Amino acid sequence: MTINAETRLKRSHIKLMKSKHTALYSGVIMLGESSVEEKVKTAFTDGVNKRYGRAFMDALSDPEHNAVVLHENLHVGLKHLPHHRSKWKENKKLANVAADLVVNSIIKDIEAKDPNLVTLPKCAIYSPQFKDWSFTEIYNFLKEKGGKGEEGEGDGDGKGKGNGSGGSDSQDGDDVGNEYGEGFDEHDMTGDGQELSEQEAKDLDERIDKALREGGILAGSMGGDTPRAIKELLEPKIDWREALREFISEFSVGKDEYTWRKFNRRMLPNDLYLPSTISETVGELVVAIDTSGSIGSVELAEFATELASICESVIPSGVRVLWWDTMVAGEQKFTEGEYQQLASMLKPKGGGGTRVSAVADYIKKKNINAEAVIVFTDGYVEGDIKWDITTPTLWLVTQNKSLTVPSGHKKLMKED
């Protein structure tokens, strides 16, 4: 018996929501509207709604049909459009390819477990090279390879009039497109061609998070797995400024003031109600700044300004800035009274390769007794970091989110 496209779409939804491999996306599937339309050539999403072309979907096998439906919902669940609107404006084609490579890698993993559930159509782009890569990592990789694409075109028309290949009819001679293909679907920020407002983007973000968490409960009860990309998406996000301030404040050592608003807990077992101390200063801080060339002046200025602000309120006994590449190429020392001008007084030195182990070597060689170390780096350092110092360390990373730190805490300056 032949069933119409609308009924088939509903069946795909049900099948995906009932499988332990895809139940995680149940809430996302229920978000927005899902429709089959004559004028849509293949499929597209505006970041919340999903549109499917009738002729395109009718030609697919059931596992392929399910895969396309999952594909669009994964774009929504991973927030590819609202989170990376700047990339679509910069280079629409590369953004389209990067998003599809992330999504199809997840689908390919599910296909390996249950090919009767989902099978990528032949027109889908996929490369095992990008397994577990983020959108940003793939986009930057393709951009560095020389992908040109169609720049400055912004988003699609949102009405399904595209050619089904990420809007790439006029994109010729693009090596990235030739190597990985161009995908089959459209991506558009909104259905009416207008960008989301800041509040609308925030509301959508919260709706998607809620949908994923609800789906996660169902998937967990069924024994399903959660892909790395989704796990990272649902991790609590703490602004790097807050993380930096909390890290420095944690090591306050001042003992010169007391308060009765909070009792000394160590003396309470002896029935002694004594005031606790207020800590307003910390010992010396070591700030090790990567000068290998990948950290931009804007990022450095932003970090230095925030650091200066924190130092003015917490008042370290001193701040020692180490400039490093393959070795520590320079050192600057700042004391109270200079913190307000710290950002403008920085004088970078170095700029060669990258070996962060040199910072630990320098600290040991110079017998620097720091309260804490802050490493500011792009994250592209040697694989075998030798960090044989016990000083508490915060790694503030600007680019390489995959960096594994040997000790301490890592915080990304810019989340995906």
Secondary structure, DSSP 8 states (H G I E B T S, - for coil): ----HHHHHHHHHHHHHHSTTTGGGHHHHHSS-EEEESS-SSEEESSS-EEEEHHHHHTS-HHHHHHHHHHHHHHHHTTHHHH-HHHHHH-HHHHHHHHHHHHHHHHHHHHHH-TTT----TTS---GGGTT--HHHHHHHHHHTT----TT--S--SSS-S-SSSS-TT--S-HHHHHH---SEEE-S-TTS----HHHHHHHHHHHHHHHHHHHHHHHHHT----HHHHHHHS----HHHHHHHHHHTTB---SEEEEEEE-TTTGGGT---EEEE---EEEEEEEEE-SS-S-HHHHHHHHHHHHHHHHHH-EEEEEEEEESSSEEEEEEE-TTSGGGHHHH------S---THHHHHHHHHTT---SEEEEEE-S---SS------S-EEEEESS-TT---SSSEEEESS--
